[in-house]
Every structure is written in C-alpha cells, then in structure tokens.
Amino acid sequence: MIHTMPTARLRIDYELLRDYELLVTGHTVHGFVSAESMRPVRPPKDFLRLFEESM
C-alpha cells in the first residue's frame, strides 16, 4: 500500500495474510535517481500521472 505521493523516494507497505490472518508486515523504499549523475530526482511525470489515476 502506498500512502503518499512519491517525491525522490517511494515507500511501499506490505501485509502478508493467510486465510485473513495477518502473518507479517514490512516495507520497501525505492529511490528515483538520475542515470547520469546518480543523484535523487523527482519521478517522471508519466509515473506520477499513472500513480494519481490509480489512487
């Protein structure tokens, strides 16, 4: 589950269930970086548009 609009980072939270019983939770953090400079950048506009449409 994604709770906020991404900036240079995107956090995704997970819940693992078995027969509606919560077994474990976790999260991953993904970063957007420039291929040239390897510095943090904002996500591409197409990504943000698709993200907004799915929320």
N, C-alpha and C positions, 0 to 999 in steps of 0.2 A: 504494500500500500504506500502510495506517495501522498504526503500531506501538504506540501508546499510547492510553489512554483520554483523550478530549479534556477540557481544562479550559476556559479562556476562549479558547484557541487550538486549532486542529486543523491538523496538518501532514500533507499527503498527498504521498508519494513516487511518482515515475513512472519507468518504464523503457520506452523505445521500441525495439522489436525488428523486424528484417526477416529472415525465414527463420531464426529463432533466433539471429541475430547482434545483439548489443546495439549500438545506434546512439548513443543518448544517454540521460542520466538527468536528472532535475530534480525540483523540488518546489514546492508552493504552500502558503501559510499562510493559513488562514481564521480570522477572529475572530468571536466571538459578542458582540454589543453590545445594550444596551437601546435600544429605539426612542425612548424618552422622554429619557433622559439621555446617550445615545451613549457610555456607559461600559461597560467589559468586564463581562460576566456569564457565569455558568455556562450550559452548553447546556440546552435544555428536557429534562425528564425523559423525554418520549416519544422524543426523539432518542437519548438515552443508552441507553434500553431497546432500541431497534432496532439501535443500534451494538453492544451486547453480544450480541444474538442473532446478528448476522452474523459475529462473531469466532470 
